[in-house]
Amino acid sequence: MTTTRPPQVTLSAENLARLRTYPRPPQDNGIGLHFHVDLSPELIQRTVANLKSIRATWTMIYAQDEQLAESAATACFRAGIMPVVRIGKLIDEGFDPVPYVHALRRALAHFGLTAAYEDAATTPPQINRMTKIITKDKAGTFTRAWQHLDPVAKGDAVIQYDDGSVLAAPEDGVVIMPAPKAESGTEWIYFGRADS
């Protein structure tokens, strides 16, 4: 298998001129910072507040999926901060960037920053409310390779602890931001349900 890498860019006069044409946020002051990698609702709010406190006008968001990209970008647009989204995939991993583009266009349109936008495959977004946080307090593993927003039914085995006990889903809903490599004492997985 051949691995490809992006080309190196030399800061030539031509490339510097091209960078000057890159879209910039209104009243750009040159202050920007990477967004928190945890895109849970609480940390999105806290990160936006931190960015506002340093007068940031842009931020780089590393999003694992288009729903997380849209949630974080919407909060940034609301605060007057321009989000730049990096798709959370490995460089050699195939993915479809179109859903990310649709998510950002919906976020822009929501604030009237662009014309109304409805992509062809629009489905109403499902808003999930986080209902339980599981901190890794003893050794164990997930019962499967859980992905963000995978559905679970009440009683489904989610974590198998090394001592033989099992953590089951507390209710019908979804898993949120599972972290299979979480260290002891840190947040491991969240549970949520559709917000009605």
MOVENLIN-V491784 format. One record per backbone hydrogen bond with DSSP energy under -1.0 kcal/mol. NH is the residue of the N-H (numbers start at 1). CO is the residue of the C=O. If there is no record, write none. Layout:
nh: <NH | NH>
co: <CO | CO>
This chain:
nh: <12 | 16 | 17 | 18 | 19 | 20 | 21 | 22 | 28 | 33 | 35 | 44 | 45 | 46 | 47 | 48 | 49 | 50 | 51 | 52 | 53 | 54 | 55 | 56 | 57 | 59 | 60 | 61 | 63 | 69 | 70 | 71 | 72 | 73 | 74 | 75 | 76 | 77 | 78 | 79 | 80 | 81 | 82 | 84 | 86 | 88 | 89 | 93 | 101 | 102 | 103 | 104 | 105 | 106 | 107 | 108 | 109 | 110 | 112 | 113 | 122 | 129 | 131 | 132 | 134 | 136 | 137 | 141 | 143 | 146 | 149 | 150 | 152 | 155 | 156 | 158 | 159 | 160 | 161 | 162 | 164 | 167 | 169 | 173 | 174 | 175 | 176 | 179 | 182 | 185 | 186 | 188 | 189 | 190 | 191 | 192 | 193 | 195>
co: <10 | 12 | 13 | 14 | 15 | 16 | 18 | 19 | 25 | 58 | 60 | 40 | 41 | 42 | 43 | 44 | 45 | 46 | 47 | 48 | 49 | 50 | 52 | 51 | 31 | 82 | 33 | 84 | 86 | 65 | 66 | 67 | 68 | 69 | 70 | 71 | 72 | 73 | 74 | 75 | 77 | 76 | 57 | 59 | 61 | 63 | 87 | 90 | 97 | 98 | 99 | 100 | 101 | 102 | 103 | 104 | 105 | 106 | 109 | 108 | 119 | 193 | 191 | 191 | 189 | 186 | 135 | 160 | 158 | 144 | 175 | 147 | 173 | 169 | 153 | 167 | 167 | 141 | 165 | 139 | 161 | 159 | 156 | 152 | 192 | 150 | 190 | 188 | 179 | 136 | 183 | 134 | 134 | 176 | 132 | 174 | 129 | 127>
